[in-house]
């Protein structure tokens, strides 16, 4: 029996698992039915697909991995390979009530996403969802964060689809995973100078800094605090060309524009609640530490922090403030020695993570107000037995104290946002999704 030891970051994702904080991430893929299908054929399409996939017993990495012990309280957690899957458990089929719009889809996904995974089984689930309007169906795929980060999850899901409309698509778990995909990079132990640099950088984040957004920059807000078990999910998408045009005209990056949309949406949301802080809200921004071409499975991320400009009414001024903030944050991270990146990430967020594990998070001043992540995708079309992939929406996780998360992923001509929030702490999250669109229009229309 071969064992695969989890890395420090992967193991941390397992240890953070809690009653109100399941540590899985997900992708919501929306498809259009294959061209030429009659209505009765469309109704049978998903059922036939699920039936065929449930008969596929071949299984490869990472879909064949199960924890050696189904507990988060482990000194050195590891996984082992299994070859006999309960596919009736891992593949589930649902139907939306009419009219099957984005609100109904978000409600169903929010319910499924709030359910914890069974740590005794391979840590993934496929949920096929019928009944979407406009001749569409969806697949929501849940994967535990101990196995994947957002980038590797998106790669697994999209690359598992077919490149051509006339191909029969193999189930994701039966797709052969190369040795390079299966193996994660081993982490060498940092030297004293690396640890010293990491400690200095982590301590800097705990002080006020005129040049850098730090934990001390973060104001208390109505969207921060303890979380419950239920979730809210909303989606939004934009044409990439629109966002890139705004970024180019402002001398900013696409990520800066994404943050500006989130800042504008949150400003309007909090004004409507009569709860807008005087200081700007801040965001944690996961950044990949992967080398170009690295498609290995596992977590390889660090973190920077930026201001969202929620205290600025003018959208162009907000974008300028955010651009300056993220440039300083990137420069700060890039100034660290390569060997200091991982220990810095652990030291910077370690006290917060410890408070989460001990059940004390969410009651004091937040160290950041929200999380905004941009997962790179691809431009090529993808198909599932002839059904074209229209959008893939990331559905991430939230933590006590930080009950709201924005994650976006590009596919084809679109950038797709998945917004997840605590149901009790952030009501009417669909307003934030609509607010993103209004914020883009404000940017475009501002002279």
N, C-alpha and C positions, 0 to 999 in steps of 0.2 A: 504494500500500500504506500504510494508516494504521497508525501505531505508537501504542501506549499505554504511556507510561513508568510504571514501578512507583514507588510512593511509597517513602520511606525505610524505613518499617516493613515494607511488602511485600517490598522488596528484601532486607531483613535476613533474612526468612524463607527466601528463596532461598539466601542465602550460608551459612546455617547447615546446609544439607543436607549430610549425611555418610553414610559407609558404615553406621554403626550408629545414625544418627539421621535417618531420612527425615522430611521436614518437611511431611507431609500430615495433615489432620484428616479425620474421617469421621462419618457418621451411620448408625446401624443401625436401620432401620425394620421393625417386626414387624407383620404384617397377619393378620387372620382371613379365610379364603376367603369369597367371596360366599355369601349364604344360598341354600339350595336346591340346591347342587351335589352330585351324587353322587360317591363316591370316585374313580371313573375320570375324571370331569370335573375334579376337583381336581388330579389328576396332570397333566392336559393344560393347566390354566389358565396356569401359569407359562411353559410352553414356547410356547404361543400368544401370550402377552403379549410375550415376548422376540422372537419372530419378527415381530410387528407393529411393535414399536419399532425393530427393526433396519432396517425399510424406510422409516423416517422420516428423510429426508435434509436437511430444513430445520434450520438451526442458528443460534442467536442467542447474544448475550453472556450470561454469560462463558464458555459452553461452547465457543465458537469461538476462544478465545485460545490461542496457542502462543508460546513464547519465541522471540525473534529469534535467540538463541544458546543452545543447550542446555548451558549451563555456569553454575555458581554464581559463578565468578570473572569478574565483569563490573563495570565502573565505574558504568555506568548501564543496568541491565537494563530491557528493554521486551518487550511482547508485540505480536503482529500477529494479524489475523483470518484464519481459514481457512474454507473452505466445503465441503470434501470430507473427511468423517470416515470412519475405518475402524471402523464400528460393531461389527464382529465382535470387534475388540480391546477396545473400550470397554464392551461388554455381555458378561458372562460368566455362565454358569449352573452351579450346583453343587447337590449333594444331600448331606444329612447322613446318617450311619449311624444306624440305629435305636438308642435310642428317640427321638433328635432333641430332647433337652432343652436346658436353658440351658447346661449344661456343654459339650455337643457344639457348640452354636452358638458359645460363647465360644472354644473351641479353633480352630474354623475361621476365625473373624474375626481371632483373634490371628495366625494364620499369614498371612492375606491382608494384615493391617495392617503386618506386619513387612517386606513387600516394597516396595522403593523404586519410585517412579514413573519412567516413561521421560520425561525432560525434553525429548525431541524431539517429543513428541506433546502435544495438548491435555491439560491436567493434571487429568483426572477419569476415574473408572471406576465402573460399576454392576455389582454382583455379586448375582445373584438366587440365593437359597438355599432349596431345597425340603426337605421331609422333617421339618419341625418337628412336634412332637407337638401335640395339641389342635387340629388342623385349622388350622394356621398356616403361613405362609411368611415369609421376611425378604428385605429388600434392604439390602445394605451399599454405601454410596456414599462413595467416596474423592475428596477434593479437596485440591489443594496449598494450603498456608497462604499462599503468595505471591499467591493469587487471592482468598482469603476469610478472614475470622475466624470464630469460632464462631457469632456472631449472624447474620451474613450467610449462612453455610452452612445453618443451621437454617431461615432464612427461605426460601432457595432450594428446599430439599427439601420442606418442608411446603406452601408456597404453590404448588408445582408439582403438587400432588395436586388431586383434584376435591372440590368442596363437597358434591356429591350422590351417592348410591349408584347412581343410574341413569345417570350420565354416563360416557362413554368418556374415559379420561384421556390427555391429550397427553403425549408424552415431554418431560422437563424441558428438554432442549436446544432443542426446537422452540417452547417457550413464549416469546412476545414479551416482551422486557425493555425497559421504558420507559427513556427517556433519563435520568430521575432515578435509576433503579436502576443504570444502566450507568456513570454518572459518579461518581467518588469526589471528595470535597472536596479542593481544592487546599490545600496547606499554605503559609501565608505565613511568611516568615523571621522568627524571633523577634528582638525588640529586645534591647538590652544589659541592661535591667532584668529581662527575662524569663530571659535566660541566667544572670544572677547569681542569681536566685531558684531556678532549676532546679539550678544547681551547689550552692547552699547546702543544698537539700533532699536531693540525692544524697549529699552528704558527711555529712549527719546520719544517714543510714541505715547508715553504716559505724562508728558509735560506739554505745556503750552509752547507753541513754536510759531513765530510769525511767518515762516517760510513753508510750513508743512501742515497738512491736516492730520491731527493726532486724535487720540482718544479724548484728550482734554478739550477738543474743539466741539465735541458732540453735545447738543442740548437735549434735555428731556423732552419727550413729545407724546402726544396722545396715541401714536401708533406703536409705542414701545411699552413693554411690560410682560407679565407672565402670559403663557399660552395654554390653551386647552387642546383637546384631542381632535376636534373637528377643523376642517379646512375649507377655504374658499379658493376657487381657481377661475381665472379669467384669461382670455387670449386676445391678441391683437397682432396685426401684421402690416408691414409697409413695404413699398417697392424700394429696393436698395438704391436705385438710381436717384430717388428723391433725397434720401439721407446723405448720400455721397456728394450730391450737389451742394447741400447746405454746408457740409463739412469743408469742402474745397473752397467755397466762397469765404469761409471764416478762418481758414488756415488751421482747422481743427482736425481731429481724427473722427472716424465713425463712432468709436466708443464715447468720445466727448459728446457727440450729438445724442447718443442713446441716454447718457446721464442727464443731458439737458431736458430731454422729453420726460424722463422720470421726475426730475426736479420740478418741472412745470406742472405735471399731473399731481404731484404731492402738494405743491403750493395751493393749487385750486381746491384740492380735496380737504386740506386742513383749514383753509379760509372758510369753506362751507360749514365746517365743524366749529368755527370760531376758536381754533386751537393752533394757529400758526406761530411757532416760536420766532423770537426776534433774530436769533442766530440761524445760520444755514444748517439744515440737516446734513448728515454725512453718510457715506456709503462705504462698505467694504467691497473691494473689487478684486476677485480672484484672478490671478494671472498664471498662465501655464509656464512651467519650467521645462517643458518638453523640448527636445532638439528637433529641428526640421526633419520631417519624415518619420518621426517616432509615433507608431500607432499601438504601442504596448498597452495592455489592460492594467489599470490601477490608477492611483491618485498621484499626480505630479503637479502640484499647484503651490503657489505662494500667495501673498496678499499685499495689496496696497490700499490706501484709504484716500478718499477725495470728498470735497464739498459739492453739494448739489445745487447751490445757488437759490434755495427756496426763499431766501430773504431779499431776492432781487426781482422786481416786477418786470423789467425789460428783458425779453427772451434773448436778444443778442448779447446784452451785458452778462446775462446768466451763463451763456455759452463761453464767453471770454473768461469769466471767473473759473468755470469748471476746467477749461483748457489749461489755465495757469496752475490750477491745483493738481491735475493729473500729471503734468510735466514735472512738477516738483516731486511727486510721489514716485514716478518712474525713475527719476534721477537718483532718488534716495535708495531705491531697491538695487539699481544697477551699480551703485557705489560699493555694495557689499562684495566681498570675495565670493567666488562660486561656491566654495564649501560652506559658506555661512548661511546660504539661502534657506535650507531646510531647518536648521536649528533656530534661525531667526523667526520663521513662521510658527514654530512650536512655542518659542518663548513669548512671542508677541501675543498670541491668543491663548496661551496656556492657562493663565489665571481665569479667564472667562470660561474655557472648556472645563476646568476643574469645578467651577461653580455650577456648571450645567450638570456634571456627573453627580455632584453632591446635592442637587435639587435646590440650590440657592440663587440661581440666575433669574433675572427678570424683575427683581424687586428694587434694585438701586439704579443709579444713573447708567444709561446705556453707553457702551464704548463705541458703537456706531449705530445709526438709525435703521439702515436697511442694507441689503446685499444686491449688487447689480453685476451680472456676469454675462459675457458675450462668448458663446461657444461657436467656433468656426465651423461652417458647413461646406457644402459644395454646390456647384452650379449645374452639374449634369442631371438630367431627368432620371428618375428611378420608378420602377413598376413592381407591382405585386400581382402576379398572374394576369397581367394586362391592365390592372387598375393603376392609374397614375398617381404618384405621390404629389399632393398639392402643397402641403405645409407640414413641417414638423415643429411642434411647440415643446420646449423643455418644461418640465414640471419638477422644480427642485424641492428643497426642504427649508424649514424655518426652525428657529431655536428660541428658547425662552429669552426674553429681552429684545429679540429681533424678529417680530412676528410677520414680516413682509419681505418677499424676495422677488426680484425681477431677473429673469434669465431669458436671453434671446439666442436664436440660432438661425443662421442663414440657410436657405435652400432655394436653388433656382434664382428667380428674380426678386425674392422676398427676404426680409428679415422678420422672423417670427418671435413674438414675445409670449412667454408664459409667466403669469403673475400668480403667486401662491401666497396665501395669508391665513392667519388664525381667524377662524370664523367669529369668535367673540371679540377679539381685539381690533380687527380691521373690517367693519361692516361695509356692505355695498361696494365690494372690490371692483365690480364692473364699472363703477364711476372712474376708477383709476385707469382702466383700460381705455375708456372713452377720452379721458384726460390726456393720454398719450397722443391721440390723434389731434386734439385741439392744440396741444403744445407744438406739434410739428407745423400745423397751419399757422400758428402765431410766429414761428421762426421764419417760415417762408414769406409771410406777408409783411414782415417788419422791414421798412426801408433801411 
